[in-house]
Amino acid sequence: MADIGTPELLIIAVVVLVLFGSKRLPDAARSLGRSLRIFKSEIRALDTDAPAAPQGPAPVAAEVPMPLSVTSAQ
């Protein structure tokens, strides 16, 4: 795994500040928080919608006998 220390975090913070600016940074953080909240709720919804146990194989229909062919006797 990557070990991220204090110098790396400072560099990331400066890059984010330069990209977004000090005025848009709170809006970007708020938007990120909302997106994460929506993502988590959708993941929870997928977990609750999934069936608890897989169902067995589908029942097999009974075989229908073939009709006998009628031939004339000569």
N, CA and C atoms as a LAMMPS dump frame, in Angstrom:
ITEM: TIMESTEP
0
ITEM: NUMBER OF ATOMS
222
ITEM: BOX BOUNDS ff ff ff
-5.0000000000000000e+02 5.0000000000000000e+02
-5.0000000000000000e+02 5.0000000000000000e+02
-5.0000000000000000e+02 5.0000000000000000e+02
ITEM: ATOMS id mol type element x y z
1 1 1 N 0.849 -1.179 0
2 1 2 C 0 0 0
3 1 3 C 0.89 1.236 0
4 2 1 N 0.306 2.308 -0.434
5 2 2 C 1.036 3.567 -0.463
6 2 3 C 0.977 4.212 0.914
7 3 1 N 2.126 4.587 1.397
8 3 2 C 2.186 5.295 2.676
9 3 3 C 2.156 6.786 2.39
10 4 1 N 1.064 7.428 2.778
11 4 2 C 0.923 8.866 2.558
12 4 3 C 1.241 9.566 3.867
13 5 1 N 2.242 10.399 3.818
14 5 2 C 2.668 11.119 5.009
15 5 3 C 2.24 12.573 4.946
16 6 1 N 2.767 13.354 5.871
17 6 2 C 2.424 14.77 5.972
18 6 3 C 2.839 15.558 4.733
19 7 1 N 4.055 15.365 4.211
20 7 2 C 4.423 16.145 3.015
21 7 3 C 3.502 15.864 1.819
22 8 1 N 3.127 14.616 1.646
23 8 2 C 2.248 14.278 0.532
24 8 3 C 0.867 14.897 0.706
25 9 1 N 0.343 14.882 1.945
26 9 2 C -0.966 15.489 2.21
27 9 3 C -0.938 16.996 1.959
28 10 1 N 0.156 17.653 2.319
29 10 2 C 0.276 19.091 2.065
30 10 3 C 0.309 19.384 0.567
31 11 1 N 1.02 18.571 -0.185
32 11 2 C 1.076 18.768 -1.636
33 11 3 C -0.31 18.578 -2.243
34 12 1 N -1.025 17.556 -1.808
35 12 2 C -2.385 17.315 -2.31
36 12 3 C -3.297 18.486 -1.962
37 13 1 N -3.19 19.003 -0.736
38 13 2 C -4.021 20.136 -0.314
39 13 3 C -3.737 21.369 -1.161
40 14 1 N -2.474 21.628 -1.464
41 14 2 C -2.116 22.79 -2.284
42 14 3 C -2.653 22.62 -3.707
43 15 1 N -2.527 21.429 -4.265
44 15 2 C -3.024 21.188 -5.623
45 15 3 C -4.541 21.372 -5.678
46 16 1 N -5.261 20.852 -4.689
47 16 2 C -6.719 21.004 -4.648
48 16 3 C -7.091 22.47 -4.508
49 17 1 N -6.364 23.196 -3.683
50 17 2 C -6.635 24.618 -3.488
51 17 3 C -6.393 25.398 -4.774
52 18 1 N -5.353 25.046 -5.504
53 18 2 C -5.062 25.73 -6.764
54 18 3 C -6.12 25.389 -7.816
55 19 1 N -6.533 24.131 -7.866
56 19 2 C -7.515 23.724 -8.87
57 19 3 C -8.887 24.342 -8.626
58 20 1 N -9.364 24.301 -7.4
59 20 2 C -10.723 24.745 -7.105
60 20 3 C -10.801 26.19 -6.633
61 21 1 N -9.763 26.712 -6.067
62 21 2 C -9.806 28.059 -5.527
63 21 3 C -10.424 28.056 -4.141
64 22 1 N -10.149 29.103 -3.386
65 22 2 C -10.617 29.133 -1.996
66 22 3 C -12.124 29.357 -1.898
67 23 1 N -12.727 29.973 -2.907
68 23 2 C -14.167 30.241 -2.845
69 23 3 C -14.994 29.016 -3.232
70 24 1 N -14.516 28.212 -4.16
71 24 2 C -15.28 27.048 -4.601
72 24 3 C -14.965 25.799 -3.801
73 25 1 N -13.947 25.821 -2.968
74 25 2 C -13.551 24.634 -2.213
75 25 3 C -14.651 24.137 -1.272
76 26 1 N -15.333 24.992 -0.495
77 26 2 C -16.42 24.485 0.363
78 26 3 C -17.563 23.854 -0.437
79 27 1 N -17.896 24.445 -1.578
80 27 2 C -18.95 23.865 -2.421
81 27 3 C -18.532 22.505 -2.966
82 28 1 N -17.272 22.38 -3.342
83 28 2 C -16.783 21.102 -3.861
84 28 3 C -16.807 20.036 -2.769
85 29 1 N -16.418 20.4 -1.556
86 29 2 C -16.439 19.446 -0.443
87 29 3 C -17.873 19.04 -0.111
88 30 1 N -18.794 19.986 -0.127
89 30 2 C -20.199 19.694 0.143
90 30 3 C -20.765 18.759 -0.93
91 31 1 N -20.434 19.026 -2.165
92 31 2 C -20.891 18.188 -3.269
93 31 3 C -20.328 16.776 -3.156
94 32 1 N -19.074 16.66 -2.766
95 32 2 C -18.465 15.344 -2.582
96 32 3 C -19.162 14.584 -1.459
97 33 1 N -19.479 15.263 -0.363
98 33 2 C -20.185 14.629 0.748
99 33 3 C -21.561 14.127 0.342
100 34 1 N -22.293 14.928 -0.434
101 34 2 C -23.615 14.505 -0.911
102 34 3 C -23.499 13.282 -1.815
103 35 1 N -22.514 13.313 -2.696
104 35 2 C -22.333 12.184 -3.614
105 35 3 C -22.013 10.907 -2.86
106 36 1 N -21.16 10.995 -1.851
107 36 2 C -20.827 9.814 -1.053
108 36 3 C -22.045 9.301 -0.296
109 37 1 N -22.866 10.2 0.233
110 37 2 C -24.067 9.798 0.953
111 37 3 C -25.038 9.072 0.021
112 38 1 N -25.22 9.584 -1.186
113 38 2 C -26.103 8.939 -2.162
114 38 3 C -25.553 7.581 -2.551
115 39 1 N -24.241 7.506 -2.766
116 39 2 C -23.609 6.242 -3.141
117 39 3 C -23.808 5.193 -2.056
118 40 1 N -23.612 5.569 -0.8
119 40 2 C -23.788 4.622 0.309
120 40 3 C -25.234 4.151 0.407
121 41 1 N -26.188 5.062 0.226
122 41 2 C -27.595 4.66 0.32
123 41 3 C -27.967 3.714 -0.821
124 42 1 N -27.409 3.927 -2.002
125 42 2 C -27.685 3.023 -3.122
126 42 3 C -27.076 1.646 -2.88
127 43 1 N -25.899 1.594 -2.289
128 43 2 C -25.273 0.304 -1.974
129 43 3 C -26.124 -0.439 -0.952
130 44 1 N -26.618 0.263 0.066
131 44 2 C -27.489 -0.374 1.063
132 44 3 C -28.771 -0.88 0.41
133 45 1 N -29.316 -0.122 -0.52
134 45 2 C -30.541 -0.536 -1.208
135 45 3 C -30.295 -1.792 -2.041
136 46 1 N -29.141 -1.891 -2.66
137 46 2 C -28.819 -3.098 -3.42
138 46 3 C -28.715 -4.305 -2.503
139 47 1 N -28.148 -4.119 -1.313
140 47 2 C -28.016 -5.228 -0.369
141 47 3 C -29.378 -5.713 0.116
142 48 1 N -30.313 -4.801 0.342
143 48 2 C -31.627 -5.206 0.844
144 48 3 C -32.497 -5.785 -0.267
145 49 1 N -32.261 -5.386 -1.522
146 49 2 C -33.052 -5.904 -2.633
147 49 3 C -32.618 -7.298 -3.058
148 50 1 N -31.413 -7.691 -2.746
149 50 2 C -30.9 -8.999 -3.159
150 50 3 C -31.646 -10.098 -2.411
151 51 1 N -31.949 -11.213 -3.073
152 51 2 C -32.643 -12.312 -2.384
153 51 3 C -31.76 -12.912 -1.298
154 52 1 N -32.399 -13.344 -0.208
155 52 2 C -31.655 -13.865 0.937
156 52 3 C -30.992 -15.194 0.611
157 53 1 N -31.721 -16.096 -0.025
158 53 2 C -31.165 -17.407 -0.355
159 53 3 C -31.503 -17.725 -1.804
160 54 1 N -30.584 -18.33 -2.508
161 54 2 C -30.898 -18.679 -3.889
162 54 3 C -31.982 -19.744 -3.947
163 55 1 N -32.862 -19.619 -4.903
164 55 2 C -33.957 -20.572 -5.024
165 55 3 C -33.483 -21.797 -5.782
166 56 1 N -34.145 -22.915 -5.532
167 56 2 C -33.782 -24.175 -6.166
168 56 3 C -34.078 -24.149 -7.653
169 57 1 N -33.802 -25.252 -8.334
170 57 2 C -34.055 -25.289 -9.776
171 57 3 C -35.545 -25.201 -10.074
172 58 1 N -35.844 -24.707 -11.246
173 58 2 C -37.24 -24.557 -11.657
174 58 3 C -37.872 -25.93 -11.824
175 59 1 N -39.165 -26.076 -11.501
176 59 2 C -39.822 -27.383 -11.66
177 59 3 C -39.878 -27.778 -13.134
178 60 1 N -39.731 -29.058 -13.376
179 60 2 C -39.732 -29.59 -14.738
180 60 3 C -41.156 -29.985 -15.105
181 61 1 N -41.587 -29.582 -16.279
182 61 2 C -42.938 -29.917 -16.738
183 61 3 C -43.001 -31.403 -17.071
184 62 1 N -44.178 -32 -16.871
185 62 2 C -44.363 -33.426 -17.174
186 62 3 C -44.266 -33.64 -18.679
187 63 1 N -43.725 -34.787 -19.069
188 63 2 C -43.57 -35.09 -20.483
189 63 3 C -44.911 -35.45 -21.092
190 64 1 N -45.173 -34.93 -22.259
191 64 2 C -46.407 -35.228 -22.979
192 64 3 C -46.093 -36.347 -23.965
193 65 1 N -46.864 -37.472 -23.909
194 65 2 C -46.572 -38.571 -24.841
195 65 3 C -46.912 -38.174 -26.271
196 66 1 N -46.139 -38.685 -27.2
197 66 2 C -46.352 -38.402 -28.618
198 66 3 C -47.553 -39.21 -29.115
199 67 1 N -48.393 -38.639 -29.967
200 67 2 C -49.534 -39.395 -30.502
201 67 3 C -49.035 -40.491 -31.449
202 68 1 N -49.77 -41.596 -31.449
203 68 2 C -49.417 -42.706 -32.329
204 68 3 C -49.827 -42.368 -33.748
205 69 1 N -49.013 -42.773 -34.691
206 69 2 C -49.362 -42.511 -36.085
207 69 3 C -50.324 -43.593 -36.57
208 70 1 N -51.311 -43.184 -37.312
209 70 2 C -52.326 -44.108 -37.816
210 70 3 C -51.96 -44.468 -39.247
211 71 1 N -51.844 -45.781 -39.496
212 71 2 C -51.573 -46.262 -40.854
213 71 3 C -52.706 -47.18 -41.274
214 72 1 N -53.009 -47.197 -42.511
215 72 2 C -54.09 -48.07 -42.985
216 72 3 C -53.527 -49.447 -43.307
217 73 1 N -54.297 -50.452 -42.968
218 73 2 C -53.864 -51.823 -43.225
219 73 3 C -54.344 -52.232 -44.599
220 74 1 N -53.511 -52.856 -45.393
221 74 2 C -53.905 -53.278 -46.736
222 74 3 C -53.834 -54.744 -46.884
